[in-house]
Amino acid sequence: MLNKEQFKNYSYFLASLILFLAIIIYSGIIYINWNKEINRDEVAVEINLPVIDWNKYLNLSK
């Protein structure tokens, strides 16, 4: 039977192991899918940038 300190250390070890494996698996998924061709029409993002009237700012006094 594990005492309280051993159980805490065992729990930390298991949590660390699960987190490490999740990072490794996720990195592998990214590595496999990195060069996959994507359909640009499905993932298109429209960005509306503000149009600046530069003439207001060009003739400012210095």
PDB file of N, CA, C and O in Angstrom:
ATOM      1  N   MET A   1       0.843  -1.187   0.000  1.00  0.00           N
ATOM      2  CA  MET A   1       0.000   0.000   0.000  1.00  0.00           C
ATOM      3  C   MET A   1       0.887   1.250   0.000  1.00  0.00           C
ATOM      4  O   MET A   1       1.909   1.308   0.684  1.00  0.00           O
ATOM      5  N   LEU A   2       0.472   2.237  -0.779  1.00  0.00           N
ATOM      6  CA  LEU A   2       1.239   3.471  -0.879  1.00  0.00           C
ATOM      7  C   LEU A   2       0.853   4.429   0.238  1.00  0.00           C
ATOM      8  O   LEU A   2      -0.323   4.579   0.567  1.00  0.00           O
ATOM      9  N   ASN A   3       1.854   5.072   0.813  1.00  0.00           N
ATOM     10  CA  ASN A   3       1.519   6.115   1.775  1.00  0.00           C
ATOM     11  C   ASN A   3       1.210   7.403   1.016  1.00  0.00           C
ATOM     12  O   ASN A   3       1.271   7.429  -0.213  1.00  0.00           O
ATOM     13  N   LYS A   4       0.885   8.454   1.734  1.00  0.00           N
ATOM     14  CA  LYS A   4       0.420   9.695   1.112  1.00  0.00           C
ATOM     15  C   LYS A   4       1.495  10.335   0.228  1.00  0.00           C
ATOM     16  O   LYS A   4       1.189  10.825  -0.860  1.00  0.00           O
ATOM     17  N   GLU A   5       2.740  10.336   0.683  1.00  0.00           N
ATOM     18  CA  GLU A   5       3.831  10.943  -0.086  1.00  0.00           C
ATOM     19  C   GLU A   5       4.120  10.150  -1.362  1.00  0.00           C
ATOM     20  O   GLU A   5       4.326  10.733  -2.427  1.00  0.00           O
ATOM     21  N   GLN A   6       4.134   8.826  -1.251  1.00  0.00           N
ATOM     22  CA  GLN A   6       4.367   7.997  -2.430  1.00  0.00           C
ATOM     23  C   GLN A   6       3.232   8.153  -3.440  1.00  0.00           C
ATOM     24  O   GLN A   6       3.474   8.209  -4.646  1.00  0.00           O
ATOM     25  N   PHE A   7       2.009   8.222  -2.955  1.00  0.00           N
ATOM     26  CA  PHE A   7       0.859   8.387  -3.845  1.00  0.00           C
ATOM     27  C   PHE A   7       0.932   9.722  -4.583  1.00  0.00           C
ATOM     28  O   PHE A   7       0.620   9.792  -5.772  1.00  0.00           O
ATOM     29  N   LYS A   8       1.342  10.777  -3.884  1.00  0.00           N
ATOM     30  CA  LYS A   8       1.475  12.096  -4.506  1.00  0.00           C
ATOM     31  C   LYS A   8       2.548  12.062  -5.592  1.00  0.00           C
ATOM     32  O   LYS A   8       2.338  12.571  -6.693  1.00  0.00           O
ATOM     33  N   ASN A   9       3.700  11.461  -5.280  1.00  0.00           N
ATOM     34  CA  ASN A   9       4.775  11.363  -6.269  1.00  0.00           C
ATOM     35  C   ASN A   9       4.364  10.511  -7.464  1.00  0.00           C
ATOM     36  O   ASN A   9       4.692  10.842  -8.604  1.00  0.00           O
ATOM     37  N   TYR A  10       3.651   9.422  -7.215  1.00  0.00           N
ATOM     38  CA  TYR A  10       3.169   8.549  -8.277  1.00  0.00           C
ATOM     39  C   TYR A  10       2.161   9.290  -9.154  1.00  0.00           C
ATOM     40  O   TYR A  10       2.171   9.136 -10.375  1.00  0.00           O
ATOM     41  N   SER A  11       1.303  10.085  -8.545  1.00  0.00           N
ATOM     42  CA  SER A  11       0.319  10.863  -9.300  1.00  0.00           C
ATOM     43  C   SER A  11       1.003  11.909 -10.168  1.00  0.00           C
ATOM     44  O   SER A  11       0.626  12.091 -11.326  1.00  0.00           O
ATOM     45  N   TYR A  12       2.005  12.601  -9.628  1.00  0.00           N
ATOM     46  CA  TYR A  12       2.758  13.577 -10.417  1.00  0.00           C
ATOM     47  C   TYR A  12       3.464  12.906 -11.595  1.00  0.00           C
ATOM     48  O   TYR A  12       3.494  13.443 -12.702  1.00  0.00           O
ATOM     49  N   PHE A  13       4.030  11.731 -11.341  1.00  0.00           N
ATOM     50  CA  PHE A  13       4.705  11.005 -12.414  1.00  0.00           C
ATOM     51  C   PHE A  13       3.727  10.629 -13.516  1.00  0.00           C
ATOM     52  O   PHE A  13       4.032  10.807 -14.695  1.00  0.00           O
ATOM     53  N   LEU A  14       2.566  10.115 -13.159  1.00  0.00           N
ATOM     54  CA  LEU A  14       1.578   9.732 -14.165  1.00  0.00           C
ATOM     55  C   LEU A  14       1.066  10.944 -14.934  1.00  0.00           C
ATOM     56  O   LEU A  14       0.894  10.875 -16.151  1.00  0.00           O
ATOM     57  N   ALA A  15       0.822  12.046 -14.245  1.00  0.00           N
ATOM     58  CA  ALA A  15       0.365  13.262 -14.918  1.00  0.00           C
ATOM     59  C   ALA A  15       1.436  13.767 -15.881  1.00  0.00           C
ATOM     60  O   ALA A  15       1.118  14.186 -16.994  1.00  0.00           O
ATOM     61  N   SER A  16       2.692  13.733 -15.468  1.00  0.00           N
ATOM     62  CA  SER A  16       3.792  14.162 -16.338  1.00  0.00           C
ATOM     63  C   SER A  16       3.916  13.250 -17.551  1.00  0.00           C
ATOM     64  O   SER A  16       4.149  13.718 -18.665  1.00  0.00           O
ATOM     65  N   LEU A  17       3.763  11.959 -17.334  1.00  0.00           N
ATOM     66  CA  LEU A  17       3.857  10.998 -18.426  1.00  0.00           C
ATOM     67  C   LEU A  17       2.733  11.202 -19.439  1.00  0.00           C
ATOM     68  O   LEU A  17       2.972  11.159 -20.645  1.00  0.00           O
ATOM     69  N   ILE A  18       1.524  11.422 -18.961  1.00  0.00           N
ATOM     70  CA  ILE A  18       0.384  11.657 -19.852  1.00  0.00           C
ATOM     71  C   ILE A  18       0.580  12.947 -20.635  1.00  0.00           C
ATOM     72  O   ILE A  18       0.317  12.984 -21.837  1.00  0.00           O
ATOM     73  N   LEU A  19       1.036  14.000 -19.976  1.00  0.00           N
ATOM     74  CA  LEU A  19       1.280  15.267 -20.667  1.00  0.00           C
ATOM     75  C   LEU A  19       2.386  15.110 -21.716  1.00  0.00           C
ATOM     76  O   LEU A  19       2.263  15.627 -22.826  1.00  0.00           O
ATOM     77  N   PHE A  20       3.451  14.410 -21.373  1.00  0.00           N
ATOM     78  CA  PHE A  20       4.545  14.184 -22.314  1.00  0.00           C
ATOM     79  C   PHE A  20       4.064  13.412 -23.534  1.00  0.00           C
ATOM     80  O   PHE A  20       4.389  13.772 -24.665  1.00  0.00           O
ATOM     81  N   LEU A  21       3.288  12.351 -23.312  1.00  0.00           N
ATOM     82  CA  LEU A  21       2.779  11.564 -24.434  1.00  0.00           C
ATOM     83  C   LEU A  21       1.823  12.375 -25.293  1.00  0.00           C
ATOM     84  O   LEU A  21       1.823  12.236 -26.516  1.00  0.00           O
ATOM     85  N   ALA A  22       1.007  13.222 -24.672  1.00  0.00           N
ATOM     86  CA  ALA A  22       0.084  14.062 -25.441  1.00  0.00           C
ATOM     87  C   ALA A  22       0.859  15.026 -26.331  1.00  0.00           C
ATOM     88  O   ALA A  22       0.486  15.237 -27.485  1.00  0.00           O
ATOM     89  N   ILE A  23       1.926  15.610 -25.811  1.00  0.00           N
ATOM     90  CA  ILE A  23       2.742  16.533 -26.611  1.00  0.00           C
ATOM     91  C   ILE A  23       3.419  15.791 -27.762  1.00  0.00           C
ATOM     92  O   ILE A  23       3.466  16.303 -28.880  1.00  0.00           O
ATOM     93  N   ILE A  24       3.939  14.602 -27.505  1.00  0.00           N
ATOM     94  CA  ILE A  24       4.593  13.813 -28.552  1.00  0.00           C
ATOM     95  C   ILE A  24       3.588  13.426 -29.632  1.00  0.00           C
ATOM     96  O   ILE A  24       3.890  13.538 -30.820  1.00  0.00           O
ATOM     97  N   ILE A  25       2.405  12.975 -29.241  1.00  0.00           N
ATOM     98  CA  ILE A  25       1.384  12.568 -30.214  1.00  0.00           C
ATOM     99  C   ILE A  25       0.915  13.764 -31.026  1.00  0.00           C
ATOM    100  O   ILE A  25       0.771  13.668 -32.245  1.00  0.00           O
ATOM    101  N   TYR A  26       0.676  14.884 -30.365  1.00  0.00           N
ATOM    102  CA  TYR A  26       0.224  16.080 -31.073  1.00  0.00           C
ATOM    103  C   TYR A  26       1.298  16.579 -32.037  1.00  0.00           C
ATOM    104  O   TYR A  26       0.976  17.004 -33.146  1.00  0.00           O
ATOM    105  N   SER A  27       2.557  16.535 -31.636  1.00  0.00           N
ATOM    106  CA  SER A  27       3.650  16.929 -32.527  1.00  0.00           C
ATOM    107  C   SER A  27       3.726  15.999 -33.734  1.00  0.00           C
ATOM    108  O   SER A  27       3.993  16.448 -34.849  1.00  0.00           O
ATOM    109  N   GLY A  28       3.493  14.718 -33.518  1.00  0.00           N
ATOM    110  CA  GLY A  28       3.487  13.768 -34.628  1.00  0.00           C
ATOM    111  C   GLY A  28       2.364  14.038 -35.608  1.00  0.00           C
ATOM    112  O   GLY A  28       2.556  13.932 -36.819  1.00  0.00           O
ATOM    113  N   ILE A  29       1.196  14.384 -35.098  1.00  0.00           N
ATOM    114  CA  ILE A  29       0.067  14.710 -35.974  1.00  0.00           C
ATOM    115  C   ILE A  29       0.389  15.941 -36.806  1.00  0.00           C
ATOM    116  O   ILE A  29       0.105  15.971 -38.004  1.00  0.00           O
ATOM    117  N   ILE A  30       0.974  16.950 -36.189  1.00  0.00           N
ATOM    118  CA  ILE A  30       1.361  18.156 -36.933  1.00  0.00           C
ATOM    119  C   ILE A  30       2.416  17.809 -37.980  1.00  0.00           C
ATOM    120  O   ILE A  30       2.342  18.294 -39.109  1.00  0.00           O
ATOM    121  N   TYR A  31       3.396  16.979 -37.625  1.00  0.00           N
ATOM    122  CA  TYR A  31       4.456  16.606 -38.561  1.00  0.00           C
ATOM    123  C   TYR A  31       3.889  15.856 -39.765  1.00  0.00           C
ATOM    124  O   TYR A  31       4.308  16.095 -40.897  1.00  0.00           O
ATOM    125  N   ILE A  32       2.945  14.956 -39.527  1.00  0.00           N
ATOM    126  CA  ILE A  32       2.359  14.174 -40.618  1.00  0.00           C
ATOM    127  C   ILE A  32       1.529  15.063 -41.536  1.00  0.00           C
ATOM    128  O   ILE A  32       1.581  14.910 -42.757  1.00  0.00           O
ATOM    129  N   ASN A  33       0.770  15.983 -40.967  1.00  0.00           N
ATOM    130  CA  ASN A  33      -0.150  16.800 -41.760  1.00  0.00           C
ATOM    131  C   ASN A  33       0.457  18.112 -42.246  1.00  0.00           C
ATOM    132  O   ASN A  33      -0.259  18.926 -42.830  1.00  0.00           O
ATOM    133  N   TRP A  34       1.746  18.345 -42.027  1.00  0.00           N
ATOM    134  CA  TRP A  34       2.335  19.650 -42.309  1.00  0.00           C
ATOM    135  C   TRP A  34       2.238  20.024 -43.782  1.00  0.00           C
ATOM    136  O   TRP A  34       1.866  21.154 -44.099  1.00  0.00           O
ATOM    137  N   ASN A  35       2.559  19.112 -44.685  1.00  0.00           N
ATOM    138  CA  ASN A  35       2.599  19.417 -46.112  1.00  0.00           C
ATOM    139  C   ASN A  35       1.344  18.968 -46.856  1.00  0.00           C
ATOM    140  O   ASN A  35       1.345  18.896 -48.085  1.00  0.00           O
ATOM    141  N   LYS A  36       0.294  18.673 -46.135  1.00  0.00           N
ATOM    142  CA  LYS A  36      -0.931  18.231 -46.783  1.00  0.00           C
ATOM    143  C   LYS A  36      -1.554  19.392 -47.549  1.00  0.00           C
ATOM    144  O   LYS A  36      -1.636  20.513 -47.047  1.00  0.00           O
ATOM    145  N   GLU A  37      -1.991  19.105 -48.771  1.00  0.00           N
ATOM    146  CA  GLU A  37      -2.608  20.133 -49.608  1.00  0.00           C
ATOM    147  C   GLU A  37      -3.980  20.487 -49.037  1.00  0.00           C
ATOM    148  O   GLU A  37      -4.762  19.605 -48.682  1.00  0.00           O
ATOM    149  N   ILE A  38      -4.260  21.785 -48.952  1.00  0.00           N
ATOM    150  CA  ILE A  38      -5.547  22.224 -48.426  1.00  0.00           C
ATOM    151  C   ILE A  38      -6.310  22.948 -49.521  1.00  0.00           C
ATOM    152  O   ILE A  38      -5.719  23.529 -50.431  1.00  0.00           O
ATOM    153  N   ASN A  39      -7.618  22.903 -49.421  1.00  0.00           N
ATOM    154  CA  ASN A  39      -8.476  23.598 -50.370  1.00  0.00           C
ATOM    155  C   ASN A  39      -8.618  25.038 -49.897  1.00  0.00           C
ATOM    156  O   ASN A  39      -9.220  25.291 -48.854  1.00  0.00           O
ATOM    157  N   ARG A  40      -8.073  25.972 -50.647  1.00  0.00           N
ATOM    158  CA  ARG A  40      -8.054  27.380 -50.239  1.00  0.00           C
ATOM    159  C   ARG A  40      -9.450  27.987 -50.178  1.00  0.00           C
ATOM    160  O   ARG A  40      -9.671  28.947 -49.439  1.00  0.00           O
ATOM    161  N   ASP A  41     -10.399  27.442 -50.943  1.00  0.00           N
ATOM    162  CA  ASP A  41     -11.748  28.012 -50.935  1.00  0.00           C
ATOM    163  C   ASP A  41     -12.466  27.741 -49.616  1.00  0.00           C
ATOM    164  O   ASP A  41     -13.294  28.544 -49.184  1.00  0.00           O
ATOM    165  N   GLU A  42     -12.159  26.625 -48.980  1.00  0.00           N
ATOM    166  CA  GLU A  42     -12.843  26.258 -47.741  1.00  0.00           C
ATOM    167  C   GLU A  42     -12.276  26.983 -46.529  1.00  0.00           C
ATOM    168  O   GLU A  42     -12.983  27.163 -45.538  1.00  0.00           O
ATOM    169  N   VAL A  43     -11.028  27.399 -46.585  1.00  0.00           N
ATOM    170  CA  VAL A  43     -10.389  28.009 -45.421  1.00  0.00           C
ATOM    171  C   VAL A  43     -10.051  29.477 -45.660  1.00  0.00           C
ATOM    172  O   VAL A  43      -9.194  30.041 -44.980  1.00  0.00           O
ATOM    173  N   ALA A  44     -10.725  30.092 -46.623  1.00  0.00           N
ATOM    174  CA  ALA A  44     -10.435  31.489 -46.938  1.00  0.00           C
ATOM    175  C   ALA A  44     -10.841  32.386 -45.771  1.00  0.00           C
ATOM    176  O   ALA A  44     -11.907  32.216 -45.179  1.00  0.00           O
ATOM    177  N   VAL A  45      -9.986  33.328 -45.459  1.00  0.00           N
ATOM    178  CA  VAL A  45     -10.254  34.293 -44.402  1.00  0.00           C
ATOM    179  C   VAL A  45     -10.201  35.679 -45.020  1.00  0.00           C
ATOM    180  O   VAL A  45      -9.228  36.045 -45.679  1.00  0.00           O
ATOM    181  N   GLU A  46     -11.256  36.440 -44.799  1.00  0.00           N
ATOM    182  CA  GLU A  46     -11.305  37.794 -45.338  1.00  0.00           C
ATOM    183  C   GLU A  46     -10.902  38.768 -44.248  1.00  0.00           C
ATOM    184  O   GLU A  46     -11.463  38.754 -43.152  1.00  0.00           O
ATOM    185  N   ILE A  47      -9.935  39.606 -44.550  1.00  0.00           N
ATOM    186  CA  ILE A  47      -9.449  40.585 -43.584  1.00  0.00           C
ATOM    187  C   ILE A  47      -9.727  41.971 -44.140  1.00  0.00           C
ATOM    188  O   ILE A  47      -9.267  42.315 -45.228  1.00  0.00           O
ATOM    189  N   ASN A  48     -10.471  42.754 -43.400  1.00  0.00           N
ATOM    190  CA  ASN A  48     -10.779  44.122 -43.807  1.00  0.00           C
ATOM    191  C   ASN A  48      -9.893  45.077 -43.023  1.00  0.00           C
ATOM    192  O   ASN A  48     -10.092  45.287 -41.826  1.00  0.00           O
ATOM    193  N   LEU A  49      -8.922  45.649 -43.704  1.00  0.00           N
ATOM    194  CA  LEU A  49      -8.027  46.601 -43.067  1.00  0.00           C
ATOM    195  C   LEU A  49      -8.558  48.013 -43.284  1.00  0.00           C
ATOM    196  O   LEU A  49      -9.135  48.298 -44.333  1.00  0.00           O
ATOM    197  N   PRO A  50      -8.374  48.889 -42.322  1.00  0.00           N
ATOM    198  CA  PRO A  50      -8.851  50.263 -42.503  1.00  0.00           C
ATOM    199  C   PRO A  50      -8.024  50.997 -43.558  1.00  0.00           C
ATOM    200  O   PRO A  50      -6.813  50.806 -43.668  1.00  0.00           O
ATOM    201  N   VAL A  51      -8.700  51.829 -44.318  1.00  0.00           N
ATOM    202  CA  VAL A  51      -8.018  52.638 -45.327  1.00  0.00           C
ATOM    203  C   VAL A  51      -7.649  53.963 -44.677  1.00  0.00           C
ATOM    204  O   VAL A  51      -8.512  54.662 -44.145  1.00  0.00           O
ATOM    205  N   ILE A  52      -6.367  54.306 -44.720  1.00  0.00           N
ATOM    206  CA  ILE A  52      -5.883  55.521 -44.067  1.00  0.00           C
ATOM    207  C   ILE A  52      -5.756  56.622 -45.110  1.00  0.00           C
ATOM    208  O   ILE A  52      -5.171  56.422 -46.175  1.00  0.00           O
ATOM    209  N   ASP A  53      -6.301  57.768 -44.796  1.00  0.00           N
ATOM    210  CA  ASP A  53      -6.157  58.939 -45.659  1.00  0.00           C
ATOM    211  C   ASP A  53      -4.843  59.621 -45.297  1.00  0.00           C
ATOM    212  O   ASP A  53      -4.788  60.430 -44.370  1.00  0.00           O
ATOM    213  N   TRP A  54      -3.785  59.288 -46.035  1.00  0.00           N
ATOM    214  CA  TRP A  54      -2.455  59.769 -45.700  1.00  0.00           C
ATOM    215  C   TRP A  54      -2.318  61.275 -45.888  1.00  0.00           C
ATOM    216  O   TRP A  54      -1.444  61.886 -45.273  1.00  0.00           O
ATOM    217  N   ASN A  55      -3.151  61.885 -46.716  1.00  0.00           N
ATOM    218  CA  ASN A  55      -3.038  63.327 -46.954  1.00  0.00           C
ATOM    219  C   ASN A  55      -3.291  64.137 -45.680  1.00  0.00           C
ATOM    220  O   ASN A  55      -2.790  65.254 -45.551  1.00  0.00           O
ATOM    221  N   LYS A  56      -4.052  63.594 -44.756  1.00  0.00           N
ATOM    222  CA  LYS A  56      -4.283  64.290 -43.485  1.00  0.00           C
ATOM    223  C   LYS A  56      -2.999  64.392 -42.665  1.00  0.00           C
ATOM    224  O   LYS A  56      -2.822  65.335 -41.894  1.00  0.00           O
ATOM    225  N   TYR A  57      -2.115  63.430 -42.832  1.00  0.00           N
ATOM    226  CA  TYR A  57      -0.936  63.340 -41.975  1.00  0.00           C
ATOM    227  C   TYR A  57       0.344  63.840 -42.638  1.00  0.00           C
ATOM    228  O   TYR A  57       1.344  64.046 -41.952  1.00  0.00           O
ATOM    229  N   LEU A  58       0.337  64.038 -43.945  1.00  0.00           N
ATOM    230  CA  LEU A  58       1.569  64.420 -44.640  1.00  0.00           C
ATOM    231  C   LEU A  58       1.943  65.883 -44.421  1.00  0.00           C
ATOM    232  O   LEU A  58       3.128  66.214 -44.437  1.00  0.00           O
ATOM    233  N   ASN A  59       0.983  66.753 -44.219  1.00  0.00           N
ATOM    234  CA  ASN A  59       1.262  68.187 -44.131  1.00  0.00           C
ATOM    235  C   ASN A  59       1.201  68.714 -42.696  1.00  0.00           C
ATOM    236  O   ASN A  59       0.884  69.884 -42.482  1.00  0.00           O
ATOM    237  N   LEU A  60       1.493  67.882 -41.736  1.00  0.00           N
ATOM    238  CA  LEU A  60       1.465  68.327 -40.345  1.00  0.00           C
ATOM    239  C   LEU A  60       2.680  69.200 -40.057  1.00  0.00           C
ATOM    240  O   LEU A  60       3.753  68.999 -40.627  1.00  0.00           O
ATOM    241  N   SER A  61       2.500  70.161 -39.175  1.00  0.00           N
ATOM    242  CA  SER A  61       3.630  71.019 -38.812  1.00  0.00           C
ATOM    243  C   SER A  61       4.608  70.241 -37.937  1.00  0.00           C
ATOM    244  O   SER A  61       4.221  69.346 -37.186  1.00  0.00           O
ATOM    245  N   LYS A  62       5.874  70.601 -38.053  1.00  0.00           N
ATOM    246  CA  LYS A  62       6.897  69.846 -37.320  1.00  0.00           C
ATOM    247  C   LYS A  62       7.358  70.578 -36.093  1.00  0.00           C
ATOM    248  O   LYS A  62       8.215  70.082 -35.363  1.00  0.00           O
TER     249      LYS A  62
END
